[in-house]
Amino acid sequence: MSQLGTFWGIGVGPGPAGYIPLAAVEVLQQADIIYAPRARTSETSVALQCLTGIAINQDRIREIEFTMDPDRTVLSEHYAQLAEAIAVDLCAGLNVAYLTIGDSLTYSTYGYILAALQDLLPDLPQRTFPGITSYAAAASAMGWPLGVGKERSLILPCPEDAATLRQDIESHDVVVLMKIGARLPWVLALLRDMGIAEHCAFARRIGLADELLVDGVSDLCATSAMGYLATLLIRKTPKEKRHV
């Protein structure tokens, strides 16, 4: 058997080019194969858009379709099959990079791939490069602090019901809500009912052509705002004015 190639997981940021770490760019130049995931519902890979301006031989890129099925069994089977395909390349001694939007290990498909590969190849040489999360980019774009002093912040995928989310908000100062999808209408209704909508912010497709940034969501229309790559920043009380 050939010596195993190295597997690199690379967080490329939330969407716009230029957010990828310099160390990761250096690794991309060494990769024999670059896997770029694309959502089954999307025509293009956002991860590849993040590489705009970086000189990479297109022959090394393999665009792959991934599923967002909520069924854990379906997900496990899907990523096990993908890991087997990547393992073939690694066993041939090829260095493989796997792109993932946002941060590599924050609610990312990369986590499934890495776990499946380590099951197949326990001695696999690998390194994970962190990336800028959507909520960090959203907070920066709107000057919206994710935590000040001893504020308690919670990062979570959107719960399935309003009662659970209300409890999460009431027990924390700041809540970062990801993977909202079709739940946005009742989420916004909850924030308005709690009287905190004006303290919250919404971001979708940060840095891309159809970017939406809204600081204060009292009047945000859920129907037009819903979509992939959306993040909601929830604050239970108004931001305090801090004096130097």
N, C-alpha and C positions, 0 to 999 in steps of 0.2 A: 504494500500500500504506500502511496506517496505521502509525504509529510503533510499534515493537515494545513490548509490555508487558514488565514486569520479572518474572523468575522467581526465587522465593525457596525455598530448601531449608531446612526447619526441623526440627531434632532436638528431639523433645518429651520425651525421657527414657525410662526403662525401663518405664513403665507408669502409675504413680500421677499424679494431677493435682498441679500445683504445681511440677513439676520443669522446666518450660519457661522459657527465659531471658526476662526482661522485654523486651529489645529485640525478640525474636521475637513477643511478644504485640502490640507496637505495629504490627509489620508485618502481622500477621493482620487487624488492623482495617482495613488499607488494601487487602487482597487482594480482587479481584473474584471469584476462584474459588479454592477450597481443595480440593486433591486429598488424600484420606485413604485410604491403602492398607489392604487387608484381606487376610489370608492366605486362600487358597482353602479351607483346612480349618477356618476359623473363621467363626462366625456374626456376630461383631461386630469392629469395628476397634479394636484396642488404642490406636492413635494418636488416635482420636477421644475415647476415655476420658480421655486425658491433658489434654484441653481442658475438662474439667468445671469449671464455675465461671467460665469466660471467656465474656463476652457476644458471641456470633457469630451472625449471621443464618444459619439452617439452609439457606436457599435457595442460599447460596454454596458449600455443601459438596457435593463429588462423591466418593462412595465408590467405590473401584476395587478390583478383585480382582487380586492378583498371584500369580504362580506361584513355587514353590520347587524347580522341576525341576533336578536336578543337571547335566543336559545343557546345555552352554554354548550350543549352537546354538539350542535351544528358548528359553533365556533371552534371547539376543540378539534373536530375532524378537519375543518378547513385549514387551520394553522398547522396541524400535524402533517398534512399533505404538502403544504408549502415548505415546511421545515425539511421534509424528505428530499424535495427538489434542490433546496439550497445545500443540503448535506452532500449531495452528489458532487457539486462544484467544489466544496471544501475538501472532500476526500481526494479530489483530483489535484490538490495542492494550490487551488486558486484562492486569492484573497477576495472576499465578498463584503460589500457595503450594503446596508439596508437603510433606506431613508425613511424618516417618519416626521410628520409635521408636529409642530410644538416641541415639547420635551420628550426625549426618548422613553422615559419610564413614568410619565404622568398620564394615566388613562390612554395608553398608546397601544396600537396593534403590535408594536415591537416587543412588548413584554411577553405576549403569547409565543411569538417566533423564537425569542431567546430561550424561553423555558423548554420549548419543544426540541430545539437544537441541542441543548445541554442534556436532555434525556437520551438523544441519539448519540451524541459525541461528548461524553463526560470530560474529556481532556481538551476540548476545543479552545484554542487561543482566541480570546475575544476582548474587545474593549468597547465601552459605551460612551458616546459623547453627548453631553446634555445639550438641550436647546431652549430657546426662549418660549415660555408658555403663552397661550392666547391671553390669559388673564393678566400676565405681567405686561404684555404689549398693550392691552386695552387700558390698563391703569396708567401706563406711561403716556399713551396717546391723549388721555383726558385729564391728566394730572390728578388722578383719583387714588389716594393712599390705600393700600391693601391692609395696612396695620400701622397704628401709631402708638408709641408708648407700650402699655401692657394690654392693648386690645387683643381679644381672642378671635382668631380668624379660622374659618372652616372652608375646606375645598371639597366639593362633592358632586357626583353626577345627580341630576335632578331626580328627586323621589317621585314615586308614582301617585302620591296623593297630597293634598294641601295640608292636612293635619300634621303629617310628618315634617313637611317643609316649615310650617309655622313653628313647630317645636325646635327645629334646628336654628331658625332665625332668633327665636327668643332666648336661646342658650348661648348665643355668640354675638360679638359686636359686628363682625363682617362675615358674610357668606359669599363664596365664589361658586356660582352654579354653572355646571357644564352639562353637555349632552341633554339639552332641553327639548329640542325637537318640537313635536306637536303639543307638548305640555305648556307652551308659552302663554296661551290665553288664560288658563286658570292660575298660572304663576303670577302674571301681571294683575289679575283680579285680586289675588291674595295680598300682594304688596299694597294695592290701593285700599283694600279693606283694613289693613294694619296701619294705614296712614303713613307709610314710609316710602312710597313710590318716588317721591321727589328727591330722596337721598340716594337712589340707586342709579346704576348706569348699565347700558346694554351695548355690546359690540358684536358685529358680524363681519366675517371675512376681512379682518384687519389688514390694511395695506394693499388690498386687491382693488380691482376696478370698481366693484360694486360694494365697497366698504360702507358700513353703517355704524356710526358712533353716536350714542344718545346719552347725555348726562342729565338724568332726571327723566323717569319713564312714566310719569303720570299720564301723558297723552300719547304714549307709544302705541301704534296699531299692531296688534299681534299678527294679523293676517299678512301684512306686508313685511314684517320684520322676521318672521320665521324662516329658518334655513339652516344649511350645514355650516359648521364653524362659527357657532354663536355662543357667547358667554355673557352671563349676567352677574354684575357686581352689586351685592346687596349690603346696605348699611342700615343698622337698626336705628341709629340716631344721627343727626346732622354732623358733618365734619366739624370738629372744633377748630376755632381760629387759634393758632399757636403763635406766640410772640417770642422772638429771639431774646 
